[in-house]
Amino acid sequence: MRRLTSDDLRRACLALPGADEQFPFGPESSVFKVEGKIFALSALASRPLGVSLKCEPELAEQLRASYAAVVPGYHLNKRHWNTVTLDGSIEDRLVLDMIEDSYDLVVSSLSRVRQRKLGWTAE
């Protein structure tokens, strides 16, 4: 099975409206934000590649129970964040969906004005 690469991960995060990449923890840690709020973190040069993503608490637990590559967020609020190792054991589409879900969780907490600015509507 093909694995997402660091370039794939970066592209997926930056393709979301208003997303940008910052390096507040040093050049080795990419932090993806929307409107100043983090939705993804990754050490893109690390092997195996991993990404930390925000998640609804109940879904976070389900994903951890279903996939060995999904663990509580590393150095993050373990109730709301998962760290996903991109070792090929999880379908790329599911990882991309988790990125979008993380982004949506963050954007849903923004003011309606900021949401409209991003062209985001609740589904």
Helices and strands as residue ranges (DSSP letters): H 6-14, E 19-22, E 30-34, E 37-42, E 50-54, H 57-66, E 70-72, E 81-85, H 92-108, H 112-118
